[in-house]
């Protein structure tokens, strides 16, 4: 795994965890419950969008 892939993985994990926690807190204050069934879906979505954003910005800066 090269340096760029490690950086993308780190950004994807950080993005997934951070925004999942934010959404979890917002949904808890709104509904008074934590929906544990949605956590993996939220994490995968936010991790994928973070990795795609990093890939796009990295590719755009190289051009």
KAQUIZI-V200273 format. One record per residue. N is the residue number from 1. SS is DSSP state (h for helix, s for strand, l for the rest). BURIAL is I if it has 16 or more other ideal C-beta (glycine too) atoms within 10 Angstrom, else O. Layout:
N_SS_BURIAL, N_SS_BURIAL
This chain:
1_l_O, 2_l_O, 3_h_O, 4_h_O, 5_h_O, 6_h_O, 7_h_O, 8_h_I, 9_h_O, 10_h_O, 11_h_I, 12_h_I, 13_h_O, 14_h_O, 15_h_I, 16_h_I, 17_h_O, 18_h_O, 19_h_I, 20_h_I, 21_h_O, 22_h_O, 23_h_I, 24_h_I, 25_h_O, 26_h_O, 27_h_O, 28_h_O, 29_h_O, 30_h_O, 31_h_O, 32_l_O, 33_l_O, 34_l_O, 35_l_O, 36_h_O, 37_h_O, 38_h_O, 39_h_O, 40_h_O, 41_h_O, 42_h_I, 43_h_I, 44_h_O, 45_h_O, 46_h_I, 47_h_I, 48_h_O, 49_h_O, 50_h_I, 51_h_I, 52_h_O, 53_h_O, 54_h_I, 55_h_O, 56_h_O, 57_h_O, 58_h_O, 59_h_O, 60_h_O, 61_h_O, 62_h_O, 63_l_O
